[in-house]
Amino acid sequence: MTMDQSLKVRAGAIKSRNVLTRAERISRLKELDRWTEESAVVGMPKVRVIKVSLKKKKKVKKEETEDKKKKKK
């Protein structure tokens, strides 16, 4: 069976997810030093998912024009 084009995931369409898989949660807990090998898989502590946001680029044109004005004075 083939998959419909609208269901395929493109590289640019990947967003941050709210739910992590069990393996992802365990790896994140290990990074935070909240997981030991004796810990039970059932009833794991919650892990906050950090959303990645891109910063907006500063406008360079305004800075250049201000620098030119200062040099003229």
C-alpha positions in Angstrom: 0.0 0.0 0.0 1.2 3.5 -0.7 1.1 6.5 1.6 -0.9 9.6 0.6 1.3 12.6 -0.1 -0.4 14.7 2.6 0.6 12.2 5.3 4.4 12.1 4.5 6.6 14.1 6.8 8.9 16.6 5.2 12.2 17.7 6.8 10.9 21.3 7.3 7.6 20.2 8.7 8.9 18.6 11.9 7.6 20.4 15.0 8.3 20.0 18.6 6.2 17.3 20.2 4.3 17.5 23.5 4.7 13.8 24.3 8.1 11.9 24.4 8.5 8.2 24.0 9.6 6.1 26.9 13.2 5.9 25.6 13.4 9.7 25.1 12.0 10.3 28.6 14.6 7.9 30.1 17.5 9.6 28.2 16.3 13.0 29.3 16.0 11.9 32.9 19.6 10.5 32.7 20.8 13.9 31.5 19.1 15.5 34.5 20.5 12.9 36.9 17.0 11.9 38.0 17.2 8.3 36.7 19.0 5.2 38.1 19.0 1.7 36.7 16.9 0.5 39.7 14.1 3.0 38.9 10.8 1.6 37.8 9.6 2.2 34.3 6.0 2.5 35.5 5.3 5.8 37.2 8.3 7.8 35.8 8.5 11.4 36.7 7.3 14.0 34.2 9.8 15.6 31.9 9.3 19.1 30.6 9.5 19.4 26.8 11.5 22.5 25.8 10.1 24.3 22.8 12.7 25.6 20.4 12.0 29.1 19.2 14.1 31.0 16.7 15.2 34.5 17.5 14.3 37.2 15.0 17.1 38.7 13.1 18.0 42.3 13.9 17.7 44.8 11.1 21.2 45.7 9.9 20.1 48.5 7.7 19.1 50.8 10.5 22.4 50.3 12.3 24.4 51.1 9.2 22.4 54.3 8.5 22.8 55.4 12.1 26.6 54.8 12.0 26.9 56.8 8.8 24.9 59.7 10.4 27.3 59.7 13.4 30.3 59.8 11.2 29.0 62.8 9.2 28.6 64.8 12.4 
